[in-house]
Amino acid sequence: MFRVQEISRRLKIDGTKDSMKSRTSYRSRPAPPRVPRPSFLPPRRPAPLPLGATELSRLRTRAVAAMADPQLQLVAQRIRSFPDFPTPGVLFRDISPLLKDPSSFRAAISLLANHLKKTHGGKIDYIAGLDSRGFLFAPSLAQELGLGCVLIRKRGKLPGPTVSISYTLEYGKADLEIQRDALEPGQKVVVVDDLLATGGTMHAACELLGQLRAEVLECLSVVELTSLKGREKLGTVPFFSLLQYE
């Protein structure tokens, strides 16, 4: 009986040793060599950020300046984006909700007016609105400042003697006009539009006002697309925008 128990005990010990040896040998095996990614395959790309996170990373104002200024935050909340409009690859910034909401629109006008008061005081003679969405902001801004408003329009839209200028667009040419008696030489003007993209139209407007020998103090817009570097097109003319997007 004692011999049977001893044999059984030895078998258990030997079995445990064999098991430990097998585990040790398994763990000590070298890792399989890493197979290089074939050169004809494109490199792996990181997972794209959600649209919300991408938008937050691109906006300069909604995360920083808008949070610091309640009025600017109110304006920023009323700008919405539409991808692939009017053409694929374009992210369209829509100001319609801003116009629809009286409080937000009033805030935008107030912010622009306050900037002009601090920057130029009472030196401004007229506000010039650019065809066509600049007309939505220029008259209200002029009214807020107690000034008159003049219109810079596309060719053929103004009666009477006019002064015109041609400028190049991405796909062709365009013309701007202003009535010849809209301004007197030496009068000081601020040019207003809803959005600054490449800056071609606003630059042409400044040159058109120069033909009347008016002085452009500054150009303004509610929205600026900074990646298109439109303000560089304006040269030495100062530029100010409420909201900046890449």
C-alpha positions as CSV (number, residue, x, y, z in Angstrom):
1,M,0.0,0.0,0.0
2,F,2.8,2.4,0.9
3,R,4.6,1.6,-2.4
4,V,1.5,2.4,-4.4
5,Q,1.1,5.8,-2.7
6,E,4.8,6.6,-3.2
7,I,4.6,5.8,-7.0
8,S,1.5,7.9,-7.3
9,R,3.2,10.8,-5.5
10,R,6.2,10.6,-7.8
11,L,3.9,10.6,-10.9
12,K,2.1,13.7,-9.7
13,I,5.4,15.5,-9.1
14,D,6.9,14.4,-12.5
15,G,3.7,15.5,-14.2
16,T,3.9,18.9,-12.6
17,K,7.5,19.3,-13.7
18,D,6.7,18.3,-17.3
19,S,3.8,20.8,-17.4
20,M,6.1,23.5,-16.1
21,K,8.7,22.7,-18.6
22,S,6.2,22.8,-21.4
23,R,4.9,26.2,-20.2
24,T,8.5,27.5,-19.9
25,S,9.4,26.4,-23.3
26,Y,6.3,27.9,-24.8
27,R,6.9,31.3,-23.2
28,S,10.5,31.4,-24.2
29,R,9.8,30.9,-27.9
30,P,10.8,33.9,-29.9
31,A,8.1,36.1,-31.4
32,P,7.4,35.5,-35.1
33,P,9.1,37.9,-37.4
34,R,7.1,41.0,-38.3
35,V,6.0,40.9,-42.0
36,P,6.6,44.3,-43.6
37,R,3.6,46.0,-45.2
38,P,3.8,45.6,-49.0
39,S,5.1,48.8,-50.7
40,F,2.2,48.8,-53.2
41,L,-0.4,49.3,-50.4
42,P,-1.2,52.9,-49.3
43,P,0.0,53.8,-45.8
44,R,-2.4,53.4,-43.0
45,R,-4.3,56.5,-42.1
46,P,-5.5,57.5,-38.6
47,A,-9.2,57.2,-38.0
48,P,-10.8,60.5,-39.0
49,L,-12.1,62.8,-36.2
50,P,-15.9,63.1,-35.9
51,L,-17.2,66.1,-37.8
52,G,-17.9,68.0,-34.5
53,A,-14.3,67.6,-33.4
54,T,-13.0,68.7,-36.8
55,E,-15.1,71.7,-36.8
56,L,-14.0,72.7,-33.3
57,S,-10.4,72.4,-34.3
58,R,-10.8,74.6,-37.4
59,L,-12.8,77.4,-35.8
60,R,-10.8,80.1,-34.1
61,T,-13.8,81.8,-32.5
62,R,-16.3,79.3,-31.3
63,A,-13.9,77.7,-28.9
64,V,-12.1,80.8,-27.7
65,A,-13.2,84.3,-28.6
66,A,-16.9,83.5,-28.8
67,M,-16.9,81.9,-25.3
68,A,-15.2,85.1,-24.0
69,D,-17.8,87.5,-25.6
70,P,-21.5,86.7,-25.2
71,Q,-22.4,88.8,-28.3
72,L,-19.8,87.1,-30.4
73,Q,-20.9,83.7,-29.2
74,L,-24.5,84.6,-30.2
75,V,-23.3,85.5,-33.7
76,A,-21.2,82.3,-34.0
77,Q,-24.1,80.1,-33.0
78,R,-26.1,81.4,-36.0
79,I,-23.6,80.4,-38.7
80,R,-24.1,77.0,-40.1
81,S,-22.1,74.9,-42.5
82,F,-23.2,72.9,-45.7
83,P,-20.6,70.6,-47.2
84,D,-20.3,70.2,-51.0
85,F,-22.2,73.4,-51.8
86,P,-22.3,75.0,-54.3
87,T,-19.7,72.5,-55.7
88,P,-18.1,69.3,-54.3
89,G,-15.3,70.0,-51.8
90,V,-16.7,73.4,-50.7
91,L,-17.9,74.0,-47.2
92,F,-20.5,76.7,-47.4
93,R,-20.9,79.1,-44.4
94,D,-24.6,80.1,-44.3
95,I,-25.6,83.4,-42.6
96,S,-29.3,82.8,-43.1
97,P,-29.9,81.8,-39.4
98,L,-28.1,85.0,-38.4
99,L,-30.5,87.1,-40.5
100,K,-33.4,85.2,-39.2
101,D,-32.7,85.9,-35.5
102,P,-33.0,89.6,-34.5
103,S,-30.9,89.3,-31.4
104,S,-28.0,87.7,-33.3
105,F,-28.2,90.2,-36.2
106,R,-28.3,93.1,-33.7
107,A,-25.2,91.6,-31.9
108,A,-23.3,91.4,-35.2
109,I,-24.1,95.0,-36.1
110,S,-23.2,96.2,-32.6
111,L,-19.8,94.4,-32.7
112,L,-18.9,95.8,-36.1
113,A,-20.0,99.3,-35.0
114,N,-18.0,99.2,-31.7
115,H,-14.9,98.1,-33.6
116,L,-15.2,101.1,-36.0
117,K,-15.9,103.5,-33.2
118,K,-12.8,102.4,-31.3
119,T,-10.6,102.3,-34.4
120,H,-11.7,105.4,-36.4
121,G,-13.9,107.4,-34.1
122,G,-15.8,110.0,-36.1
123,K,-13.5,110.0,-39.1
124,I,-15.8,107.8,-41.3
125,D,-18.0,109.5,-43.9
126,Y,-19.8,106.6,-45.5
127,I,-20.3,102.8,-45.4
128,A,-20.0,101.1,-48.7
129,G,-21.9,97.8,-49.2
130,L,-20.7,95.1,-51.7
131,D,-23.2,93.4,-54.1
132,S,-25.0,91.5,-53.0
133,R,-24.9,90.1,-49.4
134,G,-22.9,93.1,-48.2
135,F,-26.2,95.0,-48.7
136,L,-27.6,93.0,-45.8
137,F,-25.2,94.5,-43.3
138,A,-24.0,97.8,-44.7
139,P,-27.2,99.9,-44.3
140,S,-27.8,98.6,-40.7
141,L,-24.2,99.3,-39.8
142,A,-24.4,102.8,-41.3
143,Q,-27.6,103.5,-39.4
144,E,-26.0,102.4,-36.2
145,L,-23.1,104.8,-36.7
146,G,-25.3,107.6,-38.0
147,L,-23.8,107.5,-41.5
148,G,-24.9,107.2,-45.1
149,C,-24.5,104.1,-47.2
150,V,-23.4,103.8,-50.8
151,L,-23.7,100.8,-53.0
152,I,-21.1,99.0,-55.1
153,R,-22.9,96.9,-57.6
154,K,-22.4,94.5,-60.5
155,R,-22.3,96.0,-64.0
156,G,-25.7,97.2,-65.4
157,K,-27.5,97.5,-62.0
158,L,-27.1,101.3,-61.3
159,P,-28.7,104.2,-63.3
160,G,-26.9,107.3,-64.3
161,P,-23.2,107.9,-64.9
162,T,-21.1,105.3,-63.3
163,V,-17.4,104.3,-62.8
164,S,-16.6,100.6,-63.3
165,I,-13.7,98.2,-62.8
166,S,-13.1,94.7,-64.1
167,Y,-11.4,92.0,-62.0
168,T,-10.5,88.4,-62.4
169,L,-12.4,85.5,-60.8
170,E,-11.4,81.9,-60.5
171,Y,-13.5,81.1,-63.6
172,G,-13.6,84.3,-65.7
173,K,-14.1,88.0,-65.1
174,A,-16.5,90.3,-63.4
175,D,-17.3,94.0,-63.1
176,L,-18.2,96.3,-60.3
177,E,-19.7,99.8,-60.6
178,I,-20.5,102.8,-58.4
179,Q,-22.4,105.9,-59.3
180,R,-20.0,108.7,-60.2
181,D,-21.6,111.2,-57.8
182,A,-21.7,108.7,-54.9
183,L,-18.6,110.1,-53.2
184,E,-16.6,113.3,-53.2
185,P,-12.8,113.2,-53.4
186,G,-11.1,112.8,-50.0
187,Q,-14.2,111.3,-48.3
188,K,-13.4,108.3,-46.0
189,V,-15.2,105.0,-46.6
190,V,-15.4,101.6,-44.9
191,V,-16.2,98.6,-47.2
192,V,-18.6,95.9,-45.9
193,D,-19.4,92.4,-47.1
194,D,-20.8,89.3,-45.5
195,L,-17.7,87.1,-46.1
196,L,-14.1,87.4,-47.2
197,A,-12.8,84.5,-49.3
198,T,-10.1,85.1,-51.9
199,G,-10.4,88.9,-51.5
200,G,-10.8,89.6,-55.2
201,T,-14.1,91.4,-55.0
202,M,-13.2,93.5,-52.0
203,H,-9.8,94.4,-53.6
204,A,-11.6,95.5,-56.8
205,A,-14.0,97.6,-54.7
206,C,-11.1,99.4,-53.0
207,E,-9.6,100.2,-56.4
208,L,-13.0,101.4,-57.7
209,L,-13.3,103.8,-54.7
210,G,-9.8,104.9,-55.5
211,Q,-11.0,106.0,-59.0
212,L,-13.4,108.4,-57.2
213,R,-10.4,109.5,-55.0
214,A,-12.1,108.3,-51.9
215,E,-10.0,107.0,-49.0
216,V,-10.7,103.4,-47.9
217,L,-10.1,103.3,-44.1
218,E,-10.9,99.6,-43.6
219,C,-12.7,96.6,-45.0
220,L,-15.0,94.5,-42.8
221,S,-16.8,91.2,-43.0
222,V,-18.8,89.0,-40.7
223,V,-17.1,85.8,-41.8
224,E,-13.5,85.3,-43.0
225,L,-12.1,82.1,-44.6
226,T,-8.5,82.4,-43.5
227,S,-7.1,79.5,-45.6
228,L,-7.8,81.5,-48.8
229,K,-5.7,84.4,-47.5
230,G,-8.1,87.1,-48.8
231,R,-6.8,89.8,-46.5
232,E,-3.3,89.5,-48.1
233,K,-5.0,90.6,-51.4
234,L,-6.1,93.9,-49.8
235,G,-2.4,94.9,-49.3
236,T,-2.1,97.9,-46.9
237,V,-5.9,98.3,-46.4
238,P,-6.8,97.2,-42.9
239,F,-9.2,94.3,-42.5
240,F,-11.4,93.1,-39.7
241,S,-13.8,90.1,-39.3
242,L,-16.0,88.8,-36.5
243,L,-15.6,85.1,-37.2
244,Q,-12.6,83.3,-38.8
245,Y,-12.8,79.8,-40.3
246,E,-10.1,77.9,-42.2
